[in-house]
Amino acid sequence: MPTKARTRQPATEARRTRERETPRTAKVDLPFVTAEFRVPQLPNREDMAETARSLMPSAREAAYYGGLMLLAAFEMIEWPVAAAIGVGAAVLGRGHDRGEREEHEAAAHARVPTPRQ
């Protein structure tokens, strides 16, 4: 009995590898239109974790928004004012981060030597 399990395992692994390499598609041919449907590729855990980390605020930003929340909760400022301040800070922060990212990318491209012809 153990020999059957050993012989099936490589075949199963080969099938799984083949399924990963070839995307599953369905093709519909009509007189004037051809439609092809593909199974979407899902990101792996590392990509999903990196995306989640990039969307999370830094510790400093979290403290800032937490402070705004506490001020609104204890009615030191009205909640619409706290919301406006938070949204304004988030919008300005996103623009600032994007500008820094573009400057960093431009500097990285400037350092790359171009091939001489």
Stockholm file with secondary structure:
# STOCKHOLM 1.0

chainA/1-117         MPTKARTRQPATEARRTRERETPRTAKVDLPFVTAEFRVPQLPNREDMAETARSLMPSAREAAYYGGLMLLAAFEMIEWPVAAAIGVGAAVLGRGHDRGEREEHEAAAHARVPTPRQ
#=GR chainA/1-117 SS CHHHHHHHHHHHHHHHHHHHHSCCEEEEECSSCEEEEECCCCCCHHHHHHHHHHHSCCHHHHHHHHHHHHHHHTTSSCHHHHHHHHHHHHHHHHHHHHHHHHHHHHHHHHHSCCCCC
#=GC SS_cons         CHHHHHHHHHHHHHHHHHHHHSCCEEEEECSSCEEEEECCCCCCHHHHHHHHHHHSCCHHHHHHHHHHHHHHHTTSSCHHHHHHHHHHHHHHHHHHHHHHHHHHHHHHHHHSCCCCC
//
